């Protein structure tokens, strides 16, 4: 396939995304660097996310530096996550995948990106087919990568690795080499480096034929179970209870709970049939049964301090800015506009029993507990909620709803933003 055909194939899939904010997951290797290059070349609005797992010493630092330099030379925003050495102690491939997807999704939410792109390609799914055959040869247990799953898009998924290489050569694209891809310690690498080349000696069209198998499977089941079952919010992970009615989904769910240090199968099964409000705790996480979902959250000491806010940028409990503005706007989840004569300092605190306010856009007074219940907020969400007050009155349920009594809709105002 020519470079032009490869590029056109990819652009056909993503042309509608020209005005979207795209987060490119970039390791610095060939595939992700080609993806970033192609999007840049065609004027897409991209930023980059990179995870340094600290697993390969100087080579990990070299990959990070390559991504940093790439972003600097192309004037791209870079989101970087570093994992401390020794923090990953389970199956490296499973654990690193979980870490990066959890973090990518948090970045997407926090910085308002429209979607995430990764550089998975056809050869990755061919390898998955073969891995599935070795481990558990059942049609229902094949873990194939979907081209799109919610807000994760994989534009190269139907493209061959050889075509990505040809594009890189033709466009003189530099990239960082991951030496672990050539090590045959992992099953995937043995399949990639030994088995597939031997099969292609017998049938050079092997990849295309497996592609046809993948296409036939995709009409019925072609999902990454982790992506389907585990929905990642900013502070916790949720699993829809209805999704666990499928036997295979339930099996995968229980198996993947080991990543959260839940190992007692009997305890897990008893928990799954428990009432709303029931929870079980591991040494690192808590699972809560909450209406339609099971919620998983890392154990942490809840910050119950009160923080005073003055004009300017305040850093605690999170970044929040107070400034005078000449024109008020409609309040939203990130900012509110209040009357100028509100006395400072303002207070950021946790909700208290008996708290009431006058919700913006509604009539009359409401208890916070009733407001949270009507919004069907989870226990975790309620625990993490902050409110802004002037000691006597609540001004803003931060990120949720302002108080009618203090909202300014036009003219000079006090602007508060997070």
C-alpha positions, -999 to 999 in steps of 0.1 A, spaced: 0 0 0 13 35 -9 18 62 18 -9 82 1 -34 54 3 -26 47 39 -30 83 49 -62 87 30 -76 55 46 -70 70 80 -82 105 72 -116 91 59 -122 77 94 -113 109 113 -122 138 90 -152 147 111 -129 152 141 -111 183 127 -125 206 153 -123 182 182 -97 184 210 -77 152 207 -54 136 232 -28 114 215 -14 86 236 23 87 227 50 63 238 76 77 214 77 44 195 70 41 158 32 36 158 23 65 181 48 89 166 34 82 131 -1 88 145 9 122 160 28 131 128 -2 123 106 -26 143 128 -3 173 130 4 172 92 -34 174 86 -40 203 111 -59 184 138 -61 199 173 -39 176 194 -21 173 227 0 145 239 0 121 269 30 100 279 36 75 307 71 68 319 68 34 338 105 36 350 109 -1 340 138 2 316 161 27 333 179 51 309 158 38 280 126 50 298 142 84 303 153 84 266 117 77 255 104 105 277 129 129 264 120 120 228 83 128 235 92 160 253 114 172 224 87 162 199 61 183 218 84 212 222 94 213 185 57 211 174 44 234 202 21 208 217 8 205 252 23 175 270 7 156 299 33 134 316 29 107 342 59 91 360 56 58 378 80 53 407 104 24 403 90 -7 421 54 6 420 44 -21 395 47 -55 410 21 -76 392 18 -88 356 36 -59 339 16 -59 307 -18 -60 326 -8 -35 352 8 -9 329 -23 -11 306 -46 -4 335 -24 25 348 -22 42 314 -59 39 306 -70 51 340 -47 81 337 -56 89 301 -93 90 310 -86 112 340 -67 137 318 -95 136 292 -121 146 319 -99 171 337 -88 190 306 -120 187 285 -106 167 256 -132 152 232 -115 119 227 -84 98 232 -65 82 202 -41 53 204 -20 38 176 -32 1 178 -31 -15 144 -43 -46 126 -12 -67 136 -21 -61 173 -55 -78 168 -39 -106 148 -16 -112 178 -46 -110 202 -63 -138 181 -33 -160 185 -29 -152 222 -65 -161 228 -60 -194 210 -31 -203 233 -48 -192 265 -85 -200 261 -96 -210 226 -132 -198 228 -150 -173 205 -165 -157 236 -132 -152 252 -113 -134 224 -102 -100 236 -101 -80 204 -95 -43 203 -124 -22 190 -118 6 165 -138 29 188 -149 23 224 -168 52 239 -143 81 237 -112 61 227 -105 60 190 -79 38 172 -76 52 136 -49 26 126 -68 -5 137 -75 -17 101 -40 -8 89 -10 -32 87 22 -25 105 41 -26 72 21 3 60 28 23 91 66 16 86 64 27 49 47 59 59 74 66 85 102 59 60 85 80 33 81 110 57 115 105 74 99 103 108 122 97 137 110 76 167 123 60 198 130 23 198 116 1 227 141 -27 232 115 -48 252 96 -54 220 125 -76 207 127 -96 239 109 -130 237 101 -132 274 64 -122 268 40 -144 249 30 -115 227 66 -109 216 72 -146 209 41 -146 187 51 -114 170 88 -121 165 88 -159 160 55 -175 153 39 -150 128 71 -147 106 72 -185 104 35 -187 94 40 -160 68 66 -182 52 38 -206 45 11 -180 36 22 -145 30 -15 -134 32 -19 -147 67 -26 -112 82 -52 -104 57 -70 -137 63 -70 -132 100 -84 -97 93 -114 -113 77 -119 -134 108 -118 -103 130 -143 -86 108 -167 -115 111 -163 -115 149 -168 -78 151 -205 -80 142 -212 -99 174 -185 -94 200 -153 -73 197 -148 -55 229 -121 -49 254 -138 -62 286 -119 -37 307 -131 -8 286 -167 -20 286 -171 -30 322 -149 -6 340 -160 30 335 -134 54 348 -145 87 364 -122 113 378 -120 99 413 -134 64 411 -143 35 387 -179 22 382 -193 -10 368 -229 -12 357 -246 -41 377 -267 -51 347 -235 -58 327 -225 -85 351 -255 -107 343 -234 -121 314 -214 -151 327 -182 -141 308 -184 -105 320 -188 -117 355 -158 -139 352 -137 -111 338 -149 -87 365 -139 -110 393 -106 -117 377 -98 -80 373 -107 -72 408 -73 -86 417 -59 -54 403 -76 -37 432 -64 -63 457 -96 -82 460 -89 -120 460 -116 -136 481 -140 -150 455 -166 -160 481 -166 -126 497 -170 -110 462 -199 -132 452 -217 -125 485 -211 -88 480 -226 -89 444 -260 -99 458 -259 -75 487 -281 -44 492 -273 -8 482 -249 7 506 -229 -25 513 -192 -23 508 -161 -44 510 -125 -31 516 -91 -43 505 -58 -29 517 -59 -4 488 -95 0 476 -132 0 486 -160 -14 465 -195 0 472 -229 -12 460 -247 20 449 -281 17 431 -273 7 395 -235 5 398 -207 -10 418 -181 17 426 -144 12 432 -123 39 449 -88 40 463 -87 42 501 -76 76 513 -80 99 542 -107 124 535 -97 160 537 -122 176 561 -104 209 566 -119 243 559 -99 267 536 -102 305 534 -102 321 500 -89 356 492 -87 374 459 -64 359 433 -54 323 429 -58 300 459 -41 266 458 -60 247 485 -79 224 486 -75 228 448 -68 256 424 -96 282 427 -94 318 414 -113 348 427 -113 380 405 -134 410 397 -150 408 362 -168 435 342 -194 412 328 -213 383 344 -222 352 325 -245 322 331 -229 300 358 -216 265 348 -197 236 364 -164 255 363 -173 291 372 -199 313 389 -205 350 390 -215 365 423 -224 400 437 -194 422 443 -203 431 479 -198 395 493 -173 398 521 -140 379 520 -126 356 530 -149 329 515 -147 294 529 -144 261 510 -155 231 532 -173 198 531 -211 197 534 -226 195 569 -257 179 582 -286 203 579 -270 224 551 -295 242 529 -293 264 498 -315 280 471 -305 261 439 -300 283 408 -327 277 383 -351 263 408 -376 278 432 -373 278 470 -349 263 495 -335 227 494 -315 206 518 -282 195 504 -290 159 513 -322 161 492 -303 178 463 -277 150 463 -304 123 464 -323 139 435 -291 140 415 -285 103 424 -250 111 435 -230 82 448 -218 80 484 -182 85 470 -193 116 451 -210 130 481 -179 124 503 -157 142 477 -181 172 473 -169 207 484 -191 237 490 -182 274 489 -197 296 517 -193 330 533 -196 313 567 -234 320 570 -246 308 536 -237 284 509 -228 302 477 -219 273 454 -221 235 455 -188 235 436 -190 219 402 -228 213 406 -251 243 414 -248 279 426 -272 295 451 -299 317 435 -295 345 461 -259 354 453 -258 349 415 -251 380 393 -264 377 358 -250 409 343 -227 438 350 -197 439 373 -193 409 395 -170 386 415 -159 357 392 -150 324 409 -135 297 387 -119 263 392 
